Amino acid sequence: MPGIWETHMNFSLRSRNLFKTLAVMLALALPTALVISSADARVGGGGSSGSRGSRTFSAPPSTSTAPGSASQFNRTYTQPGAGMNSAATAPARGGLFGGRAGGFMGGLAAGFLGAGLLGMLFGGGLFGGLGGLSSILGLIIQIVLVVLVVRLAMSWWQRRHTPQAAYANADAGAASGPQPNQRSGLGGGLGGFGFGANANNAPLEIKPDDYESFERLLGEIQTAWSNEDVAKLHTLATPEMVSYFEQDLGQNRARNVVNKVTNVKLLQGDLAEAWREGETDYATVALRFALTDKTLDRNSGAVVAGSEQPGEVTEVWTFARRPGSGWELSAIQQTN
């Protein structure tokens, strides 16, 4: 009989250690899961940056090129205006457990998680001192807590990358303004841009030479980015966008890599909306384009990310034009 009990206890110990190991690995993998995002290294870093004037916090209309929604801006100089609704102007959540329950729930969950992990790592657990059935129950509770935190974290991560209702309806004044001039298809257009029956319905008319400028800027900006030519980027984009490009290029230099984007070709483009604010014209267009995106080691020239194989990307670009100057890139948004 002692042998049976000893075998059973050894099995239980092994099972508990296995569960502890899995739970700890799952919890330690959480920060990595949150940090990992798009591996895109092209201009803009695969994120959403820039400004769209008064419509920065208002989602651009969907188009046939980008039928989904555009992501909120990760980086922007524009601050929410007083005219936006309370949801849009509410303070940013302080992490995974923000909102009304922020401080209390965040501290409580973090305390449970920290206590549980430390207990598992050092052989105790939340109910380690009670032994027997209570110890097993404590282990189960710890695992459930870890899984719950991971699920909450992933849900929070998804919400960060999904436009909220407040974002879609943020600027009431802008929403009641110009309606989108949607275009679809490749036929009858310049390059990848289509020209539909509603080509002249927008308050700000976008002409064929404007579309040529958008297509040209798409290629020239990618080339200047690949050459790390900041002076050239200053002639193609707003100072705000160039500041983001400089940050990203600086990070590449710190990692001793260089990103090369080549073979850029516009496949399809739609006008989402065009409007005028004061003396500045804005045009937001959805772009689907082919490119080869690879990151090279500066010393050896070896490919460390991306590949030689061409791929396709769909993004929403906003261009701005001021009196006496041409169009320049004002914002890049990813699509969902």
Secondary structure as UniProt FT lines:
FT   HELIX           2..35
FT   TURN            43..46
FT   STRAND          49..50
FT   HELIX           53..55
FT   TURN            56..57
FT   TURN            82..83
FT   HELIX           86..89
FT   TURN            96..97
FT   TURN            100..101
FT   HELIX           102..121
FT   TURN            122..123
FT   TURN            126..130
FT   HELIX           132..160
FT   HELIX           165..168
FT   HELIX           172..175
FT   TURN            187..188
FT   TURN            191..192
FT   TURN            197..200
FT   HELIX           208..226
FT   TURN            227..228
FT   HELIX           230..234
FT   TURN            235..236
FT   HELIX           239..254
FT   TURN            255..256
FT   STRAND          257..277
FT   TURN            278..279
FT   STRAND          280..297
FT   TURN            298..300
FT   STRAND          303..306
FT   STRAND          311..321
FT   TURN            323..324
FT   STRAND          328..335
//
